Amino acid sequence: AEEVSEPAEIDPAAIFSSNCARCHGADRSGRNGPALLPDRLTQAASTYEATITNGSGPMPAFGSRLSADEISALVEFILTNPE
């Protein structure tokens, strides 16, 4: 029987750590970029997906580096309180 390869598990914490932490802080409390914590993020998830995909101001676009699934997992991650 042929093995069907499962899609790789998306790890939004790892994506954040390698792509976002430099500007938004490892703990998401903000540095050059704003804090990415649920109490600060009051807009619809689609707004943040668009910002990550297309960039905004000093924020670079990640649409060519991350898949749509990775971006939506990342948005879900930043809209959840850190452990």
C-alpha positions as CSV (number, residue, x, y, z in Angstrom):
1,A,0.0,0.0,0.0
2,E,1.2,3.5,-0.8
3,E,1.9,5.7,2.1
4,V,-0.1,8.9,2.0
5,S,2.0,11.7,3.5
6,E,0.2,13.7,6.0
7,P,0.5,17.5,5.6
8,A,3.2,18.7,8.0
9,E,1.9,19.9,11.3
10,I,1.9,23.7,11.4
11,D,3.7,25.1,14.5
12,P,2.6,28.7,14.8
13,A,4.8,29.3,17.9
14,A,7.8,28.3,15.8
15,I,6.7,30.4,12.8
16,F,6.3,33.4,15.2
17,S,9.6,32.7,16.8
18,S,11.5,32.7,13.5
19,N,9.5,35.4,11.6
20,C,7.9,37.8,14.1
21,A,9.7,37.7,17.4
22,R,12.5,40.0,16.2
23,C,10.1,43.0,16.0
24,H,7.2,41.9,18.2
25,G,9.2,40.4,21.1
26,A,9.6,36.7,21.9
27,D,6.8,37.0,24.5
28,R,4.7,39.1,22.0
29,S,4.8,42.1,24.3
30,G,6.2,44.3,21.5
31,R,9.6,45.8,20.5
32,N,9.9,47.8,17.3
33,G,6.5,46.3,16.3
34,P,3.4,46.5,18.5
35,A,2.4,44.0,21.1
36,L,0.6,41.0,19.6
37,L,-1.7,40.0,22.4
38,P,-5.4,39.4,22.4
39,D,-6.3,42.5,24.5
40,R,-4.5,44.7,21.9
41,L,-5.8,42.9,18.8
42,T,-9.4,44.0,18.6
43,Q,-10.0,43.7,14.9
44,A,-11.3,40.8,12.9
45,A,-8.8,37.9,12.3
46,S,-9.0,38.6,8.5
47,T,-7.5,42.1,9.2
48,Y,-4.4,40.5,10.7
49,E,-4.2,37.8,8.0
50,A,-4.2,40.6,5.4
51,T,-1.5,42.5,7.3
52,I,0.8,39.5,7.6
53,T,0.2,38.5,3.9
54,N,0.6,42.0,2.4
55,G,2.6,43.9,5.0
56,S,1.7,47.3,6.4
57,G,4.0,50.3,7.0
58,P,7.3,49.0,8.3
59,M,5.9,45.5,8.5
60,P,7.1,43.4,5.6
61,A,4.8,41.1,3.6
62,F,5.0,37.4,4.4
63,G,2.6,36.2,1.7
64,S,5.4,34.9,-0.4
65,R,7.2,33.2,2.6
66,L,4.3,31.7,4.5
67,S,1.3,29.7,3.2
68,A,-2.2,30.8,3.8
69,D,-2.6,28.0,6.3
70,E,0.5,29.0,8.2
71,I,-0.7,32.6,8.2
72,S,-4.2,31.7,9.6
73,A,-2.6,29.4,12.2
74,L,-0.3,32.4,13.2
75,V,-3.3,34.7,13.5
76,E,-5.1,32.1,15.7
77,F,-1.9,32.0,17.8
78,I,-1.6,35.7,18.3
79,L,-5.3,36.0,19.2
80,T,-4.8,33.4,22.0
81,N,-3.4,34.5,25.3
82,P,0.2,33.3,25.8
83,E,0.5,30.3,28.2
